[in-house]
Amino acid sequence: MIWTDCDREGEEIGFDIIDLAKSVRPNIEFFKAHFSSLSKIEIELAVNNLLKPNLRQAEAFRVNKEIDLRIGAIFTRF
């Protein structure tokens, strides 16, 4: 079970974890807990409603990170 932030960066970090774990155990299965606070109710809801990690959100973050890096490199030259 992956408990990262519920944003694109959290999804990307989750897939980094998945890639590393699958290099050791290829058949391992992953689920993501989605919660917004550390209240008892939120955590119980998250555990009882696990989701599959969202590859599209992770890829969207990776693309944004790459664009930011390239644009930053361009502006640095000026």
Rosetta constraint file for C-alpha pairs under 8 A:
AtomPair CA 1 CA 30 HARMONIC 5.77 0.50
AtomPair CA 1 CA 31 HARMONIC 4.94 0.50
AtomPair CA 1 CA 32 HARMONIC 5.57 0.50
AtomPair CA 1 CA 33 HARMONIC 6.85 0.50
AtomPair CA 2 CA 14 HARMONIC 6.43 0.50
AtomPair CA 2 CA 30 HARMONIC 7.14 0.50
AtomPair CA 2 CA 31 HARMONIC 6.17 0.50
AtomPair CA 2 CA 32 HARMONIC 4.73 0.50
AtomPair CA 2 CA 33 HARMONIC 6.25 0.50
AtomPair CA 3 CA 32 HARMONIC 6.24 0.50
AtomPair CA 3 CA 33 HARMONIC 5.56 0.50
AtomPair CA 3 CA 34 HARMONIC 7.49 0.50
AtomPair CA 4 CA 10 HARMONIC 5.06 0.50
AtomPair CA 4 CA 11 HARMONIC 7.23 0.50
AtomPair CA 4 CA 13 HARMONIC 7.36 0.50
AtomPair CA 4 CA 14 HARMONIC 6.66 0.50
AtomPair CA 4 CA 32 HARMONIC 7.98 0.50
AtomPair CA 4 CA 33 HARMONIC 7.95 0.50
AtomPair CA 5 CA 9 HARMONIC 7.44 0.50
AtomPair CA 5 CA 10 HARMONIC 4.59 0.50
AtomPair CA 5 CA 11 HARMONIC 7.57 0.50
AtomPair CA 6 CA 10 HARMONIC 5.78 0.50
AtomPair CA 6 CA 11 HARMONIC 7.13 0.50
AtomPair CA 6 CA 34 HARMONIC 6.23 0.50
AtomPair CA 6 CA 35 HARMONIC 7.12 0.50
AtomPair CA 6 CA 36 HARMONIC 7.49 0.50
AtomPair CA 7 CA 11 HARMONIC 6.39 0.50
AtomPair CA 7 CA 57 HARMONIC 7.95 0.50
AtomPair CA 8 CA 12 HARMONIC 6.25 0.50
AtomPair CA 8 CA 57 HARMONIC 5.14 0.50
AtomPair CA 8 CA 58 HARMONIC 5.54 0.50
AtomPair CA 8 CA 60 HARMONIC 7.12 0.50
AtomPair CA 8 CA 61 HARMONIC 5.42 0.50
AtomPair CA 9 CA 13 HARMONIC 6.19 0.50
AtomPair CA 9 CA 58 HARMONIC 6.73 0.50
AtomPair CA 9 CA 61 HARMONIC 5.94 0.50
AtomPair CA 10 CA 14 HARMONIC 6.07 0.50
AtomPair CA 10 CA 58 HARMONIC 7.79 0.50
AtomPair CA 11 CA 15 HARMONIC 6.33 0.50
AtomPair CA 11 CA 53 HARMONIC 6.65 0.50
AtomPair CA 11 CA 54 HARMONIC 6.49 0.50
AtomPair CA 11 CA 55 HARMONIC 7.35 0.50
AtomPair CA 11 CA 57 HARMONIC 6.34 0.50
AtomPair CA 11 CA 58 HARMONIC 4.89 0.50
AtomPair CA 12 CA 16 HARMONIC 6.38 0.50
AtomPair CA 12 CA 55 HARMONIC 7.89 0.50
AtomPair CA 12 CA 57 HARMONIC 7.41 0.50
AtomPair CA 12 CA 58 HARMONIC 4.13 0.50
AtomPair CA 12 CA 59 HARMONIC 7.10 0.50
AtomPair CA 12 CA 61 HARMONIC 6.67 0.50
AtomPair CA 12 CA 62 HARMONIC 7.18 0.50
AtomPair CA 13 CA 17 HARMONIC 6.39 0.50
AtomPair CA 13 CA 58 HARMONIC 7.87 0.50
AtomPair CA 14 CA 18 HARMONIC 6.21 0.50
AtomPair CA 14 CA 53 HARMONIC 7.32 0.50
AtomPair CA 15 CA 19 HARMONIC 5.98 0.50
AtomPair CA 15 CA 53 HARMONIC 7.61 0.50
AtomPair CA 15 CA 55 HARMONIC 7.56 0.50
AtomPair CA 15 CA 58 HARMONIC 7.15 0.50
AtomPair CA 16 CA 20 HARMONIC 6.29 0.50
AtomPair CA 17 CA 21 HARMONIC 6.12 0.50
AtomPair CA 18 CA 22 HARMONIC 5.93 0.50
AtomPair CA 18 CA 30 HARMONIC 7.35 0.50
AtomPair CA 19 CA 23 HARMONIC 6.29 0.50
AtomPair CA 20 CA 24 HARMONIC 7.07 0.50
AtomPair CA 21 CA 25 HARMONIC 6.01 0.50
AtomPair CA 21 CA 26 HARMONIC 7.54 0.50
AtomPair CA 21 CA 28 HARMONIC 7.57 0.50
AtomPair CA 22 CA 26 HARMONIC 4.25 0.50
AtomPair CA 22 CA 27 HARMONIC 6.93 0.50
AtomPair CA 22 CA 28 HARMONIC 6.43 0.50
AtomPair CA 30 CA 52 HARMONIC 6.77 0.50
AtomPair CA 30 CA 53 HARMONIC 7.32 0.50
AtomPair CA 31 CA 50 HARMONIC 5.85 0.50
AtomPair CA 31 CA 51 HARMONIC 5.41 0.50
AtomPair CA 31 CA 52 HARMONIC 4.84 0.50
AtomPair CA 31 CA 53 HARMONIC 6.19 0.50
AtomPair CA 32 CA 50 HARMONIC 5.55 0.50
AtomPair CA 32 CA 51 HARMONIC 5.03 0.50
AtomPair CA 32 CA 52 HARMONIC 5.79 0.50
AtomPair CA 32 CA 53 HARMONIC 5.68 0.50
AtomPair CA 33 CA 46 HARMONIC 4.98 0.50
AtomPair CA 33 CA 47 HARMONIC 6.04 0.50
AtomPair CA 33 CA 49 HARMONIC 7.34 0.50
AtomPair CA 33 CA 50 HARMONIC 5.18 0.50
AtomPair CA 33 CA 51 HARMONIC 6.49 0.50
AtomPair CA 34 CA 46 HARMONIC 5.29 0.50
AtomPair CA 34 CA 50 HARMONIC 7.11 0.50
AtomPair CA 34 CA 51 HARMONIC 7.40 0.50
AtomPair CA 35 CA 42 HARMONIC 5.83 0.50
AtomPair CA 35 CA 43 HARMONIC 6.46 0.50
AtomPair CA 35 CA 45 HARMONIC 7.81 0.50
AtomPair CA 35 CA 46 HARMONIC 5.69 0.50
AtomPair CA 36 CA 42 HARMONIC 7.03 0.50
AtomPair CA 37 CA 42 HARMONIC 6.29 0.50
AtomPair CA 37 CA 43 HARMONIC 7.69 0.50
AtomPair CA 38 CA 42 HARMONIC 6.52 0.50
AtomPair CA 38 CA 43 HARMONIC 6.35 0.50
AtomPair CA 39 CA 43 HARMONIC 6.29 0.50
AtomPair CA 40 CA 44 HARMONIC 6.11 0.50
AtomPair CA 41 CA 45 HARMONIC 6.09 0.50
AtomPair CA 42 CA 46 HARMONIC 6.10 0.50
AtomPair CA 43 CA 47 HARMONIC 6.19 0.50
AtomPair CA 44 CA 48 HARMONIC 6.13 0.50
AtomPair CA 45 CA 49 HARMONIC 5.99 0.50
AtomPair CA 46 CA 50 HARMONIC 6.06 0.50
AtomPair CA 54 CA 58 HARMONIC 6.55 0.50
AtomPair CA 55 CA 59 HARMONIC 6.06 0.50
AtomPair CA 56 CA 60 HARMONIC 6.05 0.50
AtomPair CA 57 CA 61 HARMONIC 6.31 0.50
AtomPair CA 58 CA 62 HARMONIC 6.34 0.50
AtomPair CA 59 CA 63 HARMONIC 6.14 0.50
AtomPair CA 60 CA 64 HARMONIC 6.22 0.50
AtomPair CA 61 CA 65 HARMONIC 6.06 0.50
AtomPair CA 62 CA 66 HARMONIC 6.21 0.50
AtomPair CA 63 CA 67 HARMONIC 6.18 0.50
AtomPair CA 64 CA 68 HARMONIC 6.06 0.50
AtomPair CA 65 CA 69 HARMONIC 6.17 0.50
AtomPair CA 66 CA 70 HARMONIC 6.22 0.50
AtomPair CA 67 CA 71 HARMONIC 6.04 0.50
AtomPair CA 68 CA 72 HARMONIC 5.85 0.50
AtomPair CA 69 CA 73 HARMONIC 6.13 0.50
AtomPair CA 70 CA 74 HARMONIC 6.29 0.50
AtomPair CA 71 CA 75 HARMONIC 6.26 0.50
AtomPair CA 72 CA 76 HARMONIC 6.02 0.50
AtomPair CA 73 CA 77 HARMONIC 6.52 0.50
AtomPair CA 74 CA 78 HARMONIC 7.03 0.50
